[in-house]
Amino acid sequence: MVESMIQRPTTTEQSPTTTEPQVLEHRNLSVQELFRRWQRHQDERAREALVAQYLPLARKLARRYRGAREPLDDLEQVASLGLVKAIDRYDSSRGIGFQHFAVPTILGELKRYFRDSGWAVHMPRGIQELALQVAQAERQLAAKTGREPTYNEIAEFLEISIEDVLAAAEASAAHHAVSFDTPHDDGDGETGTLGDSMGKIDERYDLVTLTASIAPAAKRLSERDRRVLALRFVEDRTQSEIADEVGVSQMQISRILSKALKQLGAAVDDDRSRVRRTRARAG
């Protein structure tokens, strides 16, 4: 509550019979007199009376951000804290009305809350504030027209480009994170967690990449060497069976395999080096 934000004096307690008339007395004082008592004499009851008087204003400003995925109670607490800060920082000698000083202070506290505490993923300050403006405009237009406004209508209302509205809408998705353990229904009666619905990396992609690198190098081998490799790694033949098939000794098959694999390995390394050099030049 707001009372928890305000430090109370540590003097001896007064009985209710003496406190209540003093509270009523402060409520009947003008704003100027309350500020005079608080700023000059640190009168805590004057401060509390100011908070009570302007608390509806703070709550009204908090309701501007209702629906921004933050509980209204939390927003009202933040706005109340901004009100207390405004009261403590206000300088009546400058000739500025308190409400004109309090409103930007409270709104600044709310925006700071969204910027520092409300976002699950760090976003630039400008895009955060733009996202809040778009969300607020969306609620105002929806209340006025009775339907969800289009991006073009929001852009026209805020006098910004459609690209800025789209960027703000995309940034809003980063406002809250969702756990992978969140229950998820796939729509076909199967239940599980959100993490279960996420795709996984197929290990065969490595095989595809390797094949793409090996294929050009394999073309540079002799027909006999390619045949030996196919019999060994495609048909899974033994060296003895390959020797009988090709008509050479098992020792020669072993040498052919060793030589062919070295040539393929060297060719793949050369291909990867060439790709790295190309990327380096492009960067």
N, C-alpha and C positions, 0 to 999 in steps of 0.2 A: 504494500500500500504506500500511498504518498507519505504517510506519517513516518514510515521507516526510512525515507530519504532525508528527513529533516532531523538534525541533531537537536535534542532537547536539552535544556539547561540542567546542570547537575546539582542545583541548589536543593534545599530541603523541600519536601512535598508540601503542598498547600491543601487544605481541606476543600471539598467540593463547594461548600457554602461560600468560600472566598474566591474560588476560581471562576465559577459560573458567571457572576456579575462582570468580571474582568473580560471574559470572552465575549459576552454580549456587548460590552463597551467597545471593544476593538472592531466588532462587526459593524458598528454604527459609524465608525470613523471614515473619513474620505480616503481615497487611494493615496493622495499626496501626504496626508498625515501618517498613514500606515508606513509609507516608505521613509518618512522622516524619522519615525520612531525606530524602525529597523536599522537604517543606515547610521544614525547618530548614537543610538542607545543599545543596539543589538537586542531589541525587544522581540523575543521569539514568538510571542502571541501576535504581534503585528505581522510577522512573517507568515505564520499559520493562517491568519485572516486573509492575507494576499493570495496564498495558495488556494484557499477555499473559494475566493471570489473569482479567480481565473482558471480554476480547474475545468469548468465546462468548456472553455476555449481550447484547452489542451486536448480534451477528449474529442472535441469536434475535429481538430486537425488530425488526430490519430485515425478517425473514421474515414478520412480521405484515402487511406491506404488499406482499407478493409478489402479482403479478397486477394491481397498480395501474398498469400500463402503463409502468412504469419498470424497467430492468434490475436484477436482484437485486444484481449487483456494485456498481452505483452506490449502491443503498440501503445496502449494507454499508459502503461507504466513508463515506457520510454519518453512519451510526450510529457508526462508528469515530471520526470527528471529534467527534461528540457525547460519546463516552467520554473522549477526551483533554481536552475542555473541562471535563467533570465532574471529572476528576482534578485539573486545575489550579485549579478553583474550590472544591473540597471543603474544608470547615473541620472538622477532626476535633474541635475543642474544643466544638462545639455539641452533641455527644452524639448525633448522628443517624448511623445506619449508612450506609456509603457506597452500598450498593445502593439504599437508599430515596432517596438523593439522585441517583444516576446514572440511574435509570430515567426519571423525568420530564425530565431534561436531555437524554437521548438521544432520547426521543420528541418533545420540543420541537424538536430539530434536524431530525428527519425531517419533522415537520409544516411547519417553516419552509422546508425544501427544496421540498416540494410547493407551498407557498403562493407562494414567490418565483421558483422556477426551473421547476417542473413544469407550469405552466399556460400554454397558448398564448394564452388570453384572460383578461384580468384579471377576477377574481370577488371578491366580498366575502369577508373572512376567515372569517366565520361559515359561509357556504355551502360554502367549501372544506373546512373541518374536518368539516362534516356529511357531505359527499360521501365523505370518507375513512372516516368511521364506518360509513356505509352499505355501502361497498365491503368493509370488513373484516367486517361482520356477514353480508354475502352469502356470503363465502368460508367463514365458520364454519358457517353453516347448510347450505351445500352439502356441506361435509365431513361434517356430522352426518347429513343426510337422504339424501345421494347424488343429489340433484337440485337444479335451480335454484329458489331460494326465491321466493315471490311477494312483491309489495310489502306486502301485509297482514302476512305473516309477519315481514318485516324491521321493519315499524313496531311490531309487538307485541314483537319481540325487543329493540329499542332503546327501547321505551316512548316513542315519538314518534308524531305524527300521520301519516296516509298522505300528506297534502299535503306534509309535510317530506321524506318519502322520494322522492316524485315530483320535488320541486324539486332534491334532491340528485342524482337520476339524470339529470335534464336538465342540471345543471351539469357533470356528469362528461363530457358530450359536448364541453365546451370545454377539456378537459384537454390535448388534442393537436390541432394543426392538420394538415391534409392538403393537400399542394400540388396545384394544378390540373393540374400536369404528371404526376401519378400515373397509371400505366397503368390503363385501365378497359375492362371487357368488358361489353357491354350484354346478354349472354345469348343473342344471336342470331348469334353468330359474328363480329360486328363489333367491332373493337378500336380504341382511341384513347386519349385522356387523359380524366381526370375533368372537365376544363374543357370538353371537347367535348360532354359530356352535360348541361351546364347550359343552361337556357333563356336566350334572348336577348330583349331588349325589342323588341317589334314596332313599327316606326315608324308603322304604321297606327293605333295608339292615339291619336296626335296628331290624325289625321284624324277619328276618332270623337268626340274631345273638341270639336274645332272644329265638327263637324256639329251636335252637341248644343247648342252656343252659338248657331249661326247660324239653326237651324230656327225658333225662336220669333221671331227678328227678321225673318226672311224673310216671315212671315205678315203683317207690318205693311206690306209693300210692295204696290203695285198689281198686279193680275193681269198687266198688260202688262210691268211691270218684272220680275216673276218669270219670265215667258216668255222675255224677252230674256236673262236670266241663265242659264236652262236651256239655251237654244240656244247660248250662248257657251261655258259651262263644262262642260255635260254632253254635248252633242252636238258640241262643238268646232267650231262653225260660225265662219266669218269674219264680220266686221262687214258686209261687202258682202252676203253671203248672208242674214244676219239682216235687213238692211234690205229686201231683196226679199221675205222671208217675212212680215215685219210690215207692210210697205207704207209705210215712212217712209224718209227719207234716211239715208245712212251717218253723216252728222254728228250726226243726232238719236240714232242708236244709240250713238255714242260718248258723248254727253251722258247718255243713260239709264244706261249702264253705270257711268259715273263717279259719278253721283248715287246709284245703288243701292248701289254698293260702299261709299261713304262712310257711308250710312245703316246698312248692315250692320256696318261697323267700329265706329261709334259705339254701336250697340246691344250689340255684344259687349263693348266696354269698360265700358259701364254694368253689364252682367251680372256681369262679373268684379269690379268695384268693390263691387257689392252682396254678392257672396259673401264678399269680404274683410271687409266690415263685419260681416256675420253671424258669421263665425268669430271676429272680434275681440271681439264682445259675448259670445259663448259662452265664450271663453277667460278 
